[in-house]
Every structure is written in C-alpha cells, then in structure tokens.
Amino acid sequence: MTKLSTDTSWRELAGSLRLDGRALIDGQRQDASNAQTFPSISPIDGRHLVDIAACTSEDVEAAVASARAAFEGGQWSRIGAAARKETLLRLADLMEEHGAELALLDSLDMGKPIAQSTTVDIPGSVETFRWYAELVDKLSDEIPSTPPGTTALVTREPLGVVAAITPWNYPLEIACWKLAPALAAGNSVVLKPAGQSSLSALRLGELAVEAGIPAGVLNVVPGSGRIVGEGLARHMDVDAVAFTGSTAVAKGLLESSGQSNMKRLGLEAGGKSSNLIFDDVEDLDAAAAKAAFGAFYNQGEVCSANSRILVQRGIAEQFIEALAKHSADYAPGDPLDPGHAGAGALVNSAHADQVEQAIESGRNDGVIRAGGRRLTLNGSDAYIEPTIIAQLPATHPLHHTEIFGPVATISVFDTEEEAIELANGTEYGLAASLWTTNLSRAHRVAARLVAGTVSINTVDALGLTTPFGGFKQSGFGRDLSVHALDNYTGLKTTWIQHG
C-alpha cells in the first residue's frame, strides 16, 4: 500500500488526483461516442469530481467487438495459464503500488471511510488477483474412466466474452471478485461499473494495460444500466454475465438471457440477512459488538448485512442495550479523516432520502432504540446515524425489505423453531448468523437456515477460499473460491477412439 508522507493529508491528495472519466475500449481511453457525460459527485462534501462518459449502444458494440477479437485472436485466451498468471501478478503489484490512489477514488466516489478502503477494500482487491493468478496454473483437467480402447479428456474452457456488472458499495473489490477469475480463466471482459462509483474501475483498466493485458481483453464501459447494462445483457456476442446488485435487475437479466442467446448468468442479488442470538450465548457483549458490525459497517451498504436481529426473549433487553452502546462505534464522521473508524457518507443524498423514509416508517410503527437522525457534515446531508428499531409488527416491511443503510430491526423469539421460521421468512437467502454455545444447536439450526453462508458465533464470514452467494431471490452463482470459475468456464469432453 502506498504510504502518504506525514505532511500530506488525504484531502490534499484528493485535490491533486488526476481524474479521468473516459471509457476504456480496446486498450484506449475515449469519450462516449456522442460525447455525452454525467457528473460524479462525492457524497463526502458534494463536490463535483469529474464528468464520466455516458456510454452509448455504439460504445457497447465497440467494446464487445474488441473483446471478441481479443478472445478469438488468442493473445490472452490461448497463451496458457502460467503466462496469464505472471501478467495478473504484475497487475496486482501495480494495484498495490497505486493503492492509496485507488482507495481514495473509492472513498471519494461512494463515501466510505478512507481508513476502511485502505485497510480492507484495496488489500482485498489485490489479494483476489494474486489468489486467482496463483490458482489458475495449478488446476488439473480430468481423464475419466472409459471403456478399453478409448480415452476421454475433460477440460475447463473459457466461455469467451464476459460482461461484468458491478455495484457501488464495494466498487473495486467486487469488480475484482469477478474480473480476477474471469481473466485468469482466459476470457475477455467488458466491465460496466456502477454509475455512482466508476473511477476505480476505470483506473484499474489503465493499470491492466500497463501490466501487459492485451488491448480488448479488459474494457471498462461506464453509463446507465438501461443502455450499457441492458445492452450487454441482450448482446448476442456476450457469452456470460456476472452481476451483483438488486433482485429486480437480476430478474431482468434472466429475461434478457432467455430473449437473446441464453448466455450464462452468475447473479448475486442482495439480501436481508438475519442474526440469531440465543440465550446460551457465551459473551453477550461480544455478540452485540459483532451485531453492530454486521448491521452498520460500510454504512449498512452491504448486501449480506445482518440487519434483521432476532434475540431470545430472556436476554432481549440486555442485548438491545449492549447493541445500542456498540452502535456508537459506527457514528458518521469525516471519511477522509484517517483516524475516523466509524461510518462515512451514504452513496448520495437520494439514497439517504430513501433510508430516512425507512427510519420514519419505523419511528411511526415501532420504537427507535438508538440513532435515527440524519446529519449534515462537510456540507453534505448524506450521513445517517446507525439506527436500531424495535417493537415492529412481525409483518412490517422493514423486516423484509432490503434498506441498504445503517438500519437494524429487532425481533424477539421464544423457541428455536420460532427463530428459524422468522429467519427464513424473507424472499432472500444470502447469509445468516447465529450465536450459541450449544454445538448441537449450532449444527441443527445452521442446517435449516436457507442461506449461502451461515456464520456461527461471528457475523458475515467470508474469505477467498470459500464461495459467496445465495439461495432464493438472492440469486445464484458464486463469487470467491475455486467455485467462482464455474461462472466463467464450461466443461468440454474430447473422446478419443484408439482401440
């Protein structure tokens, strides 16, 4: 990670950054074909950062054509895993060298604290590329059992052109979750970053060219979902779409795949994750501290945020008091203050409006136990206190709707069966957590929770070696781990008759 000198502040560095909002197509930065742009506004203080290329259907065509030509040309897809590994490791080194810049771009774009983007997001992005680079030349093909006189080879083949559509809450890191395995497998990629946070993805595209990834293998095309996202989803020459975002958009991608060329889909479509606190928890205060992290980290803008907290009746009041105390650790502050360890700004004022409306709904129908205020800092009103809402009716929308902000709801249960029923009572199935010292209960409850990841005596656990994704309307496909390669490769059988 690039270090700042002791006499340079993050705010000063922000003022000296070279910001470029142009697309990257066929290895070159370029304006949208119609020269149209849209502004990138920092939620930290409302400043105008730069104008971003509002790419058109013509730009989508150019990017896909470039990606297809690069794939068919073989300068990346057929050079071999070891050669791709070395190039991706060079890219990881460049990302680390420019780590301060990339971290600042993400913080400026979507408001997250620089203390988090420098220590979590950028190191995680770098490590993702290194992990898949080191993995790809260690995979083995198969020679399955076949009748005498025959030999069959089963190989893992790249799909071709992959469209990656990524969200604004972890702009660089989630893009790397998709780019690293897709590129390592030999595909070409067209990346459509979120309009709210395109800058780090565009800079990554430049670094990829500098690292030696051939022109056209990675294209970055910013713009609207309606034009760029849907254009990629319906394109007959795109072989796969990797997506993280809302359930509504994911359903649209399913339709687009069926109406075009049945392209492969890997969809991660959000969640409303539960955190079950049983009365035999060993350390109630530790569980409350982790529950605050699970609900309020990254301003609550986390698809797997444990924002539905279910607590057993006998410890409910004690737990809520501890949770309210620990929620203060996520009070909003200046995101560019390296000493601020709490929350930053929400991605923009419009999103803060939506979160504020959810809080008011909870205030009207339940009881606010902590937080609930919208704040103005640095001249921006995109800051909201971590908020705990209790005593809502069981059917209240806040228990089931993804708010994507620092809002946690509390429900009380009496029995294990009731807790499981409440936890599974949403359309989502991305993640869940539970706290208990009873090993039998841990296994029994985890087995019945409909969630792609169940964290026991912690919250929202993930790592490069374990798959991340969901069930139900949280989508399908998996990021992270060796299983992510299934999104970007297909199995091919070559049967040889020689008897």
C-alpha positions in Angstrom: 0.0 0.0 0.0 1.4 3.4 -1.0 2.1 5.5 2.1 1.3 9.2 2.4 4.1 11.4 3.6 3.5 12.7 7.1 2.9 16.2 5.9 0.3 15.2 3.2 -3.4 14.8 4.1 -5.9 12.7 2.2 -7.8 15.9 1.4 -4.7 17.4 -0.1 -4.1 14.2 -2.1 -7.7 14.3 -3.3 -7.1 17.8 -4.7 -4.0 16.6 -6.7 -5.6 13.5 -8.2 -5.7 13.1 -12.0 -9.3 12.1 -12.6 -10.3 10.7 -15.9 -13.9 9.7 -16.6 -13.5 8.4 -20.1 -14.2 4.8 -21.0 -11.5 2.2 -21.8 -12.2 0.4 -25.0 -9.7 -1.7 -26.9 -6.9 -0.5 -24.6 -7.6 3.2 -25.2 -9.3 5.9 -23.0 -12.0 7.5 -25.0 -15.1 9.7 -24.8 -18.6 8.3 -25.3 -19.5 8.1 -29.0 -21.9 11.0 -28.6 -19.6 12.9 -26.2 -22.3 12.8 -23.5 -21.3 12.7 -19.8 -22.8 12.5 -16.4 -21.3 14.1 -13.2 -19.5 12.2 -10.5 -20.4 13.9 -7.2 -18.7 13.0 -4.0 -21.2 12.3 -1.1 -18.5 13.3 1.3 -19.0 17.0 0.7 -21.0 17.4 -2.5 -18.0 18.3 -4.7 -18.0 17.7 -8.4 -15.2 15.2 -9.0 -15.2 14.7 -12.8 -17.6 14.0 -15.7 -18.0 10.3 -16.6 -18.5 9.1 -20.1 -22.2 8.2 -20.6 -21.5 5.4 -23.0 -23.9 4.5 -25.8 -25.1 1.4 -27.6 -22.4 2.1 -30.1 -19.8 2.0 -27.4 -21.2 -1.3 -26.1 -20.9 -2.7 -29.7 -17.3 -1.4 -29.9 -16.3 -2.9 -26.5 -17.9 -6.3 -27.3 -16.3 -6.4 -30.7 -12.9 -5.6 -29.2 -13.4 -8.3 -26.5 -14.4 -10.8 -29.1 -11.5 -10.1 -31.4 -9.1 -10.3 -28.5 -10.6 -13.7 -27.4 -10.6 -15.2 -30.9 -7.1 -13.8 -31.6 -5.8 -15.9 -28.7 -3.3 -13.3 -27.4 -4.8 -13.9 -23.9 -7.2 -16.9 -24.2 -4.5 -19.3 -25.6 -1.3 -18.1 -24.1 -1.5 -20.6 -21.3 -2.3 -20.4 -17.6 1.3 -19.8 -16.5 1.7 -16.7 -18.7 -1.7 -15.3 -17.6 -0.6 -15.9 -14.0 2.5 -13.7 -14.4 0.6 -10.9 -16.0 -2.1 -10.9 -13.4 0.6 -10.9 -10.7 2.1 -7.8 -12.3 -1.4 -6.2 -12.2 -1.7 -7.0 -8.5 1.7 -5.4 -7.9 0.6 -2.2 -9.8 -2.7 -2.1 -7.8 -0.7 -2.3 -4.6 1.7 0.4 -5.8 -1.2 2.7 -6.6 -3.2 1.5 -3.5 -3.6 5.0 -2.0 -4.9 6.4 -5.2 -7.4 3.5 -5.7 -8.6 3.7 -2.0 -9.1 7.5 -2.3 -11.1 7.0 -5.6 -13.5 4.6 -3.9 -13.9 6.8 -0.8 -14.5 10.0 -2.8 -17.0 8.2 -5.1 -19.2 6.5 -2.6 -18.3 8.0 0.8 -16.7 5.1 2.7 -14.1 6.0 5.3 -10.5 6.1 3.9 -9.5 4.0 7.0 -11.6 1.2 5.6 -10.8 1.5 1.9 -7.0 1.5 2.6 -7.1 -1.5 5.0 -9.9 -3.6 3.7 -11.1 -2.9 0.2 -7.8 -2.3 -1.7 -5.7 -5.0 0.1 -8.7 -7.4 -0.5 -8.7 -6.5 -4.2 -5.0 -7.0 -4.6 -5.1 -10.3 -2.8 -8.0 -11.5 -5.0 -6.0 -11.0 -8.2 -3.0 -12.8 -6.6 -5.1 -15.7 -5.4 -6.6 -16.4 -8.8 -3.4 -15.8 -10.6 -1.7 -18.4 -8.3 -4.6 -20.8 -8.7 -5.1 -21.0 -12.4 -1.9 -22.8 -13.3 -2.5 -25.4 -10.6 -5.8 -26.7 -11.9 -5.9 -30.1 -13.4 -8.0 -31.5 -16.3 -9.6 -34.9 -16.0 -9.2 -38.3 -17.6 -12.3 -40.2 -16.5 -12.8 -43.9 -16.7 -14.0 -45.0 -20.2 -14.2 -48.4 -22.0 -11.0 -50.1 -23.2 -9.7 -48.7 -26.4 -10.9 -45.2 -25.6 -9.6 -42.1 -23.8 -11.6 -39.1 -22.7 -10.3 -35.7 -21.8 -12.4 -33.3 -19.7 -11.1 -29.8 -20.0 -12.3 -26.5 -18.4 -12.7 -24.0 -21.3 -13.2 -20.2 -21.1 -16.6 -19.1 -22.2 -15.4 -16.2 -24.4 -16.8 -12.6 -23.7 -17.9 -12.0 -20.2 -19.9 -8.9 -19.1 -19.4 -7.9 -15.5 -21.9 -5.6 -14.0 -20.9 -4.4 -10.5 -22.4 -2.3 -7.7 -21.3 0.9 -6.0 -20.9 -0.3 -2.4 -17.5 -2.0 -2.9 -16.6 -0.5 -6.2 -13.2 -2.1 -6.8 -13.3 -5.1 -4.6 -16.5 -6.7 -6.0 -15.3 -5.9 -9.5 -12.1 -7.8 -8.7 -14.2 -10.8 -7.4 -15.4 -11.1 -11.0 -12.5 -9.9 -13.1 -9.8 -12.0 -11.5 -11.4 -15.4 -12.1 -12.8 -14.4 -15.4 -9.5 -13.2 -16.7 -7.5 -16.0 -15.1 -9.6 -18.5 -17.0 -8.8 -16.8 -20.3 -11.9 -14.8 -21.0 -12.2 -11.3 -22.3 -14.3 -9.0 -20.2 -16.5 -5.9 -20.6 -16.9 -4.3 -17.2 -19.8 -2.0 -16.5 -19.2 -0.3 -13.2 -22.0 1.4 -11.2 -22.6 5.0 -12.3 -22.2 6.2 -8.7 -18.7 4.8 -8.5 -16.9 4.3 -11.8 -13.5 5.9 -11.1 -11.6 3.0 -9.5 -12.7 0.6 -12.2 -11.6 3.0 -15.0 -8.2 3.4 -13.3 -7.9 -0.4 -12.9 -8.5 -0.8 -16.7 -5.5 1.5 -17.3 -3.3 -0.5 -14.9 -4.3 -3.7 -16.6 -3.0 -2.3 -19.9 0.2 -1.2 -18.2 0.6 -4.7 -16.7 0.6 -6.2 -20.1 -3.0 -7.5 -20.5 -3.6 -7.2 -24.3 -5.9 -4.5 -25.6 -9.5 -5.6 -25.8 -9.2 -8.2 -23.1 -10.5 -5.8 -20.4 -12.8 -3.0 -21.5 -14.5 -0.6 -19.0 -17.7 1.0 -20.2 -19.5 3.3 -17.7 -23.0 4.5 -18.3 -26.6 3.8 -17.4 -28.0 0.4 -16.7 -30.7 0.9 -19.2 -28.3 1.5 -22.1 -25.0 -0.2 -21.1 -26.2 -2.9 -18.7 -29.2 -4.0 -20.8 -27.2 -3.7 -24.0 -24.6 -6.1 -22.7 -27.3 -8.5 -21.3 -29.1 -8.7 -24.6 -26.0 -8.8 -26.8 -25.8 -11.9 -28.9 -22.0 -11.9 -28.7 -21.7 -11.8 -24.9 -21.3 -15.3 -23.6 -21.9 -14.7 -19.8 -23.0 -12.0 -17.4 -21.6 -11.8 -13.9 -23.7 -9.4 -11.7 -24.0 -8.1 -8.2 -26.9 -5.8 -7.5 -30.7 -5.7 -6.9 -33.1 -8.5 -7.3 -35.2 -6.5 -9.7 -32.3 -6.0 -12.1 -31.2 -9.7 -11.7 -34.7 -10.8 -12.8 -34.3 -8.5 -15.8 -31.0 -10.2 -16.7 -32.7 -13.6 -16.6 -35.3 -12.3 -19.1 -32.6 -10.8 -21.3 -30.6 -14.0 -21.3 -33.6 -16.0 -22.4 -34.6 -13.5 -25.1 -31.1 -13.3 -26.5 -28.6 -16.1 -26.7 -29.1 -18.0 -23.3 -25.9 -16.5 -22.0 -24.5 -17.9 -18.8 -25.5 -15.9 -15.7 -23.9 -15.6 -12.3 -26.3 -13.4 -10.2 -25.8 -12.1 -6.7 -29.0 -10.2 -5.9 -28.9 -8.8 -2.4 -30.3 -10.0 0.8 -32.0 -9.3 4.2 -29.8 -11.4 6.4 -30.7 -12.5 9.9 -28.6 -12.7 13.1 -30.0 -15.1 15.7 -28.9 -14.5 19.3 -29.8 -17.5 21.6 -29.9 -17.1 25.4 -27.0 -19.5 25.8 -24.6 -17.2 24.0 -21.2 -17.2 25.9 -20.4 -13.5 25.7 -23.4 -11.3 25.1 -21.4 -8.1 24.8 -19.2 -9.6 22.2 -22.2 -10.8 20.3 -23.7 -7.2 20.5 -20.4 -5.7 19.2 -20.4 -8.1 16.3 -24.0 -7.5 15.6 -23.3 -3.8 15.3 -20.6 -4.5 12.9 -22.8 -6.8 10.9 -25.6 -4.2 10.6 -23.7 -0.9 10.4 -20.3 -1.5 8.8 -19.9 0.3 5.4 -22.9 2.5 6.4 -25.0 -0.7 6.2 -24.5 -0.7 2.5 -23.7 -4.4 2.4 -25.8 -7.0 0.5 -25.2 -9.5 3.3 -25.7 -7.1 6.2 -27.1 -8.8 9.2 -29.8 -6.1 9.6 -32.5 -8.4 11.0 -31.5 -9.2 14.5 -33.5 -12.0 16.3 -32.9 -12.3 20.0 -34.3 -14.7 22.5 -36.7 -13.1 25.0 -34.9 -13.7 28.2 -31.8 -11.7 27.1 -33.6 -9.3 24.7 -33.4 -6.1 26.8 -29.8 -6.6 27.9 -28.8 -7.3 24.4 -30.5 -4.3 22.9 -28.8 -2.0 25.5 -25.4 -3.5 24.6 -26.2 -3.2 20.8 -27.1 0.5 21.3 -23.9 1.1 23.1 -21.8 -0.5 20.3 -23.8 1.2 17.6 -21.9 4.4 18.6 -18.8 2.9 17.2 -20.3 3.4 13.7 -21.3 7.1 14.2 -20.8 9.1 11.0 -17.7 11.2 10.6 -15.4 12.7 8.0 -14.5 9.9 5.6 -11.1 11.5 4.8 -10.0 11.6 8.4 -7.7 8.6 8.7 -8.4 8.4 12.4 -12.1 8.0 11.9 -13.1 4.4 12.4 -16.9 4.8 12.3 -19.2 5.2 9.3 -18.9 7.6 6.3 -21.5 9.0 4.0 -24.2 7.1 2.2 -23.6 7.0 -1.6 -25.7 10.1 -2.3 -28.4 12.3 -0.9 -31.1 10.5 -2.9 -30.2 7.2 -1.3 -30.1 8.9 2.1 -33.6 10.1 1.4 -34.8 6.5 1.0 -33.1 5.3 4.1 -34.5 8.3 6.1 -38.0 7.4 4.8 -37.5 3.8 6.1 -36.4 5.1 9.5 -39.5 7.3 9.7 -41.7 4.3 8.9 -40.0 2.5 11.8 -40.5 5.5 14.1 -44.2 5.6 13.3 -44.8 1.9 13.7 -42.2 0.8 16.3 -39.7 2.3 18.7 -36.3 3.8 17.9 -33.8 2.4 20.4 -30.8 4.2 19.1 -29.9 6.7 16.4 -32.5 7.7 13.8 -31.1 11.1 12.9 -29.9 12.4 9.5 -26.8 14.6 9.8 -25.1 17.2 7.6 -21.3 17.0 7.6 -18.9 18.8 5.3 -21.9 20.5 3.7 -23.4 17.1 2.7 -26.6 15.7 4.0 -25.8 12.1 3.0 -24.9 11.0 6.6 -27.3 8.9 8.8 -26.7 7.6 12.3 -26.8 3.9 12.9 -30.4 3.2 13.9 -32.0 0.4 15.9 -35.8 -0.2 15.6 -37.7 -2.5 17.9 -41.3 -3.5 18.5 -42.3 -3.5 14.9 -45.2 -5.8 13.9 -43.9 -9.2 12.5 -45.3 -8.4 9.1 -43.8 -4.9 8.9 -41.9 -4.2 5.6 -38.7 -3.2 7.4 -38.3 -6.8 8.5 -38.3 -7.9 4.9 -37.2 -5.1 2.6 -33.5 -4.5 1.9 -32.9 -1.0 3.1 -29.2 -0.9 2.3 -28.4 1.6 5.0 -27.5 1.7 8.7 -30.8 0.4 10.0 -31.3 -2.7 12.1 -34.6 -4.2 13.2 -35.0 -6.2 16.4 -37.4 -9.2 16.7 -37.9 -11.3 19.9 -38.4 -15.0 19.8 -39.1 -17.7 22.4 -38.2 -21.0 20.8 -35.6 -22.3 18.4 -38.3 -23.3 15.9 -39.8 -19.8 16.0 -36.3 -18.3 15.4 -35.8 -20.5 12.3 -39.2 -19.6 11.0 -38.5 -15.8 11.4 -35.0 -16.1 9.9 -36.3 -17.9 6.8 -39.3 -15.6 6.4 -38.0 -13.5 3.6 -37.6 -13.8 -0.2 -33.8 -13.7 0.3 -31.2 -16.4 1.2 -27.8 -14.8 1.1 -26.4 -15.0 4.6 -27.3 -15.6 8.2 -25.5 -15.7 11.6 -26.3 -17.4 14.9 -24.8 -17.2 18.4 -24.9 -20.2 20.8 -22.5 -22.3 22.9 -24.6 -25.4 22.1 -22.8 -27.3 19.4 -25.8 -29.5 18.6 -28.0 -26.4 18.2 -25.4 -24.7 16.0 -25.4 -27.6 13.6 -29.1 -28.1 13.8 -30.1 -24.5 13.2 -27.4 -23.9 10.5 -28.7 -26.8 8.5 -32.2 -25.4 8.4 -31.3 -21.8 7.6 -31.8 -21.0 3.9 -28.6 -19.0 3.3 -25.5 -19.3 1.2 -23.3 -18.6 4.2 -24.1 -19.3 7.9 -21.7 -17.7 10.3 -21.6 -19.2 13.8 -20.5 -17.1 16.8 -19.4 -14.4 14.3 -21.1 -12.4 11.5 -20.9 -12.3 7.7 -17.8 -14.5 7.5 -16.2 -14.8 4.1 -12.8 -15.5 2.6 -11.1 -16.1 -0.7 -11.2 -19.9 -0.2 -14.9 -20.1 0.5 -17.8 -19.4 -2.0 -20.0 -16.4 -1.5 -23.6 -16.3 -2.9 -27.1 -17.1 -2.1 -30.4 -19.0 -2.5 -33.9 -18.0 -3.3 -34.1 -14.4 -4.7 -30.6 -13.6 -3.6 -29.6 -15.2 -6.9 -27.3 -18.0 -7.9 -23.7 -18.4 -9.0 -20.8 -17.9 -6.6 -18.0 -15.4 -6.1 -14.7 -16.3 -4.4 -13.0 -19.7 -4.1 -12.3 -22.1 -6.9 -16.1 -22.4 -7.5 -16.2 -18.9 -9.0 -14.5 -20.4 -12.1 -17.8 -22.2 -12.8 -19.3 -18.8 -13.7 -16.7 -18.3 -16.4 -15.8 -21.7 -17.8 -17.5 -24.7 -19.3 -16.6 -28.4 -19.3 -15.6 -29.9 -22.6 -15.2 -33.6 -23.3 -12.8 -34.8 -26.0 -13.3 -38.5 -26.7 -10.6 -40.5 -28.5 -11.3 -43.9 -30.0 -8.0 -45.8 -30.4 -8.8 -49.4 -29.8 
